[in-house]
Amino acid sequence: MSTATQDTPPRVGARVRVQKFGTALSNMVMPNIGAFIAWGLITALFIEQGWLQGIFSALKNPDGWVAHIGGWGSYDGGGIVGPMITYLLPILIGYTGGRMVHGNRGAVVGAIATIGVVTGADVPMFMGAMLMGPLGGWCMKKLDALWEGKVRPGFEMLVDNFSAGILGMLLAILGFFGVGPIVSAFTRGAGNAVNFLVDNDLLPLTSLLIEPAKVLFLNNAINHGVLTPLGTTQALETGKSILFLLETNPGPGLGVLLAFMFFGRGAARASAPGAAIIQFFGGIHEIYFPYVLMKPKLLAATILGGMTGVFINVLFGSGLRAPAAPGSIIAIYAQTPGNSFVGVTLAVLGATAVSFAVAAFLLKTDKDTDEPDLAAATASMESMKGKKSSIASALTGGVATKAGPIHAIVFACDAGMGSSAMGASVLRRKIQSAGFGDVKVSNAAISNLTDTYDLVVSHRDLTDRARQRTPSALHVSVDDFMASPRYDEIVGTLAETNGAAGADATPVPEEPAPTTDGDVLSVESIVLAGTARSAADAIDEAGQLLVAAGAVEQAYVTAMHDRESSISTYMGNGLAIPHGTNEAKDAIRRTGLSFVRYPEPIDWNGKPAEFVVGIAGAGKDHMALLTKIAQVFLKADDVARLREATTAEEIKAILTSAD
């Protein structure tokens, strides 16, 4: 894959579209899960087959207050249970969907539109609410835009109220006569498909779709778009639904984490026990996703575990009364009817056992001797999720909580001349953009660290060494220097420890980097079409340019290879910056940089490097240029200019004129 693909806005593929669709559905359902739980508890207690049925049978009082609440006995059709699932839950979803699109006005119109589809259908209208709520908000948003700024003063309230009322009326009529019957037919068809799978013992095959979808964050589209509406309809008819257990069973993920506890290595093994507790009792399933992403073949363990759990639930006729969210064993038991406890328990245990056995076998027979890259897998998970994971720090040594404010941050690397300078530049820009101008960000070699910093950022392979030098500081491990998700975590931590950012902050100016005389990067040290085809050859090519420029001795090139063998100098965004070790500074005659562009990206430890910048820093007179280079590679337009440049002078102008 070329860097062009990485730096230009990516094309939105089918996975991303489904993921966004699922996220939208989840955002409508999740805020209202409390209402689903309330309905489930009322159902569990008060329906005719509920927990209190025996009490009222003993009292021979079928028309008592419990029957009144549940809507059975002489109160058939009344009570709370029916109206809640028919009206309250869909309208809440529609209201939330409209608010997501256009605030309170969108929420009101979304709720009005939803009541139309609810009354125009003969099944609970969750799918209709997920359609009409956002549609109502979108229509209201477009309508408001038509006369924004054109209404005479004093008539705003009149226009706002009547426009919302008229639009809501039209959408309610549309929902009643059009959308409601269509969604009802679709719901019945989907229900028949589920019944077919159950009747033919095919329901366990759904794990082939659901378990991989969970890891790819596509499960929301399946769970909240299909399973929750269908399951709720089924629960209304039978008192429970197996569909609520297809995705929420914690067994498959627990089995994988247990396998890492016994047969994993390094950070993955050390973090697995804590992750298992969070996953099983907290219900946050995404915490095990990075473990599967590290070893994609472990999908076999989760699929087989999921199929086992579904099979046991089918065998015992198990189900839940309402959705269990989050997927915690506590939430699952809270929604389990009395006649399903045995089946649900065996399904969780069976799924865990099978997943553990398969994952353990795959880990024990794994021939890969390298330690699994949990940090990279977590970053990949966050990339697919599209936002920072709230539980990622539990796996990767992310930013912890600090009692006091953070004023001094240092980005540490082995030599202190390249990676740390670039990373510090990127992080400094993020922190200053967030308004924390009083926070100083510097860079240093690990050997020069003193225990005077509040927070230390380093490559994940160097964090232990950095922690020995600065034991009192917070430590953050990164893998991608240019675009690590840890940087956003640091900004978030500053908001917690330092208070609100902004006007009251007193900016601390950066240490002034010495100006250069133009010889740090000469046009003779710029190559537009490198000939190397491997990372080692590229290091030689960039190093020999430094030798030819008189910046270093030949021994420094060997030190560049030594540095690469210990810690990769790939920065991200197609940029690698090979440089020597701290011990090789005696081989530097003067500060110098070289630049090589490659028509075809080079495989740099599994990542594509299109631009290679060789670095030899005798002092700090290369820092200003490195800061500019970092800013160039954060902007897709500037990278495109580098790719299209036809002369060395043009390359130098782009790199040295960056803001």
Secondary structure, 3 states (H helix, E strand, C coil): CCHHHHHCCCCCCHHHHHHHHHHHHHHHHHHHHHHHHHHHHHHHHHCCCCCCHHHHHHHCCCCCHHHHHHCCHHHCCCCCHHHHHHHHHHHHHHHHHHHHHHHHHHHHHHHHHHHHHHHCCCCCCHHHHHHHHHHHHHHHHHHHHHCCCCCCCCCHHHHHHHHHHHHHHHHHHHHHHHHHHHHHHHHHHHHHHHHHHHHCCCHHHHHHHHHHHHHCCCHHHHHHHHHHHHHHHHHHHHCCEHHHHCCCCCHHHHHHHHHHHHHCCHHHHHHHHHHHHHHHHHCCHHHHHHHHHHCHHHHHHHHHHHHHHHHHHHHHCCCECCCCCCCCHHHHHHCCCHHHHHHHHHHHHHHHHHHHHHHHHHHHCCCCCCCCCHHHHHHHHHHHHCCCCCCCHHHHCCCCCCCCCCCEEEEEECCCCCHHHHHHHHHHHHHHHCCCCCCEEEEEEHHHCCCCCCEEEEECCCHHHHHHHCCCCEEEEECCCCCCHHHHHHHHHHHHHCCCCCCCCCCCCCCCCCCCCCCCCCHHHEECCCCCCCHHHHHHHHHHHHHHCCCECHHHHHHHHHHHHHCCCEEECCEECCECCHHHHHHECCCEEEEEEEEEEEEECCEEEEEEEEEECCCCCCHHHHHHHHHHCCCHHHHHHHHHCCCHHHHHHHHHCCC
